[in-house]
Amino acid sequence: MMRHPHLSSTANYAIWLGFALVLLVAPWVFTSNLSMTMLSQMGIAIIACLSYNILLGQGGMLSFGHAVYTGLGSYLTIHALNAVSSGNLYIPVVLLPLVGGVAGLGFAVLLGYVTTRKSGTAFSMITLGMAELVFAMSLMFSEFFGGEAGVSGNRVVGQAFWGITFGPQRQVYYLIAIYTFVSVGLLYAFTQTPLGRILNAVRDNPERVEFIGYNTQQVRFRAFIIAGFFAGIAGGLGALNFEIVTAEVVGPARSGAYLLFTFLGGATFFFGPIIGGILMVLAFVLLSEITKAWLLYLGLVFLFMVIYAPGGLAGLIMANVRVMQVGALRRLVPIYAGMAFTCLLMLAGAGALVEMIYHQQLNASLGPDLPFAGLILNAQAPSTWLVSLAIALVGWAGFEWLRQRFMPIWADIQSEINTPAKQEKS
Amino acid sequence: MEFFLISMLNGLSYGLLLFMLSSGLTLIFSMMGVLNFAHASFYMLGAYLAYTLAGVIGFWPALLLAPILTGAAGALFESQVLRRVHKYGHVSELLVTFGLSYIVLELVQLIWGRVAVEFNPPSQLQGPVFTLINHAEQGLSLVAGAAGAACQSAEAVRVICTPFPATRAFIMVTAIAMVVSLWWVLTRTRAGLVIQAALTHPETVETLGHNVPRIFMMVFAMGTGLAALAGVIGGFTFITEPAMAATVGSVVFVVVVVGGMGSLSGAFLASLLIGIIQTFAVAIDYSVLQLLDDLGLASSASLQNNSFAKLTVSQAAPILPYLFLVLILIFRPRGLLGKRET
């Protein structure tokens, strides 16, 4: 499943250099306060989703409790930060995320020993149990978890070094960016190690791996520990970024979000979770502002992705890149445009319906009008409902019609791509 | 004594409710290898549907109709969605039910709002079914229904009355009726035998002319219908709110793992155990600190402020099922009655 496009080493360097440049330049392109905090969160989410993908994509382990490791990393980092502030501990702020990493690693050793004894469905259930265990504990031990208010800290401690105090958000962003770049590099390197390779084998065929003399349980356990370490780093960066850690960072909702967005980004390609991390921040910060129904849309998109595009966005992108390489993308452009248009129609109609229901449910006292995509909809007039429904249905029918046309063309192109490859081999 | 009896009955009724959920989950799992993450969502859907239907057609028809409707929704989901992702493997099947749990939760909030709805039991099930009376002089006795006069003590005689709610008794009756009929259907009817055969030898059953995908769909519908039935009863006994799926869901998964994945009798045993453990734990206000006191050991001032030592058993009740899960996995990884180790 992990198909690596064969790239020359110069292309490889170019990609990494480009990634570094994007990280470097981003805060000078998006300069507002909001985009600065979002960029910081994206860096953190990228590390978290990539570490999660060691489990989901590379190891075939569907964990429902990844937030335990990011969250406990956050907690230990903020406690370490407070210890530094009170003078009981001396660690430079720059290295504090590593405290989170070590914490994530430690808890992964402890809890992972139990969870990785099983694989497949049982593994998922046990991670869910662990997540619930830690979350329930967070409400019981308020000294460590800070109860309702959480634990807060101040990242501006100690002597400024070269004028860096970590007061301004931009300085924190660059700290996060450096950690992100190094972590992404290390996580990519991990996929090339013997452990990373055998982990893929454990995902695809555990029996054969046992036959050639590996202990699959040990392989899963070690991968779990590495995932825990990077999750902890993400958590530690989160603690420095927000300067407050509340119990929700270990909660099941957070774990669910990692799973959802790693999958949406694409678990079968290394760069998929990077897209996932970026989407996660966009959804949590922007989409949740735009609409109350965002979780419903998210769930629906997720469901359709699992059914129709199990490779996530990265899978869709790579499939089309391959089509482009053989020069067949031109045949698809008109049908893509049509599908995009009908899909947009369908979304607009269905979205209007959902938003009107939500409006009736939550804001009925504010009057019948609600703004939607630049229009004012009257949620009480039957005509609005009928028109929305009609638009949604027309969009859906058009989309289905185009999809029926699209499938044979797509299959045609795929067979064209595959045939020459076979001839080369023979 | 009456504390023990009532807690035991409460624990049993909660455990039986858990079994109504875990039996459907186990049936679906052992048949299709799919762990239905949205199982608790169907539980919630059952409760909300019954709440709405009860207002239209009355409570008792709603009790029957809500599980049927939910089962139909389950069948629709199985045939339209779950079957499509079957070819991608178990991870995708788990993911698709995970996505469904998000959607059901949001739809429920969309239709019925974000706060709890007032779903009351019908008049027949209100009030206690019997009352335990602990009379200081006459000893322990039992009165059917609410005990009005018997609880009034004339002099300074200590009388403790503990009522047992009818809703709890109804849970027990329904669950036991369900267990018996499930057992009867699975082992004594033709359809049940075909299901059992399809469990272990789907190809052979298909060769014999049975429609195996349709059997799968029926089993999925049955499992979700049972979850919905549990939801209706749990809904009016406890509370009908959007968080009810999450509350019970994770405990049900613990039950299934503890009992041994795919083992119906294991699920039964684990449900009762966890139901009883949790009910007793909630009722006990005892901490490490008190234990030290009772043992005659003096505790230091710092220990008295330690939140671990101060923690009472009732406060720790929410984590007990999960601790139980961890212990089982360490000492008996295949579960209580599980057959094979995965």
Interface residues (C-beta under 8 A of the other chain):
Chain A: L56 G60 L62 V114 R117 K118 S119 G120 T121 A122 S124 M125 I126 L128 G129 M130 E132 L133 A136 M137 L139 M140 F141 S142 E143 P252 G256 L259 L260 F263 A293 L295 L296 L298 G299 L300 F302 L303 V306 I307 P310 V354 I357 Y358 Q361
Chain B: F29 G33 L35 V81 R84 V85 Y88 H90 V91 S92 L94 L95 V96 F98 G99 L100 Y102 I103 L105 E106 L107 L110 I111 G113 A246 S250 F253 V254 V256 V257 M261 S307 F308 L311 Q315 A316 P318 I319 P321 Y322 L323 L325 V326 L329 I330 P333 T342
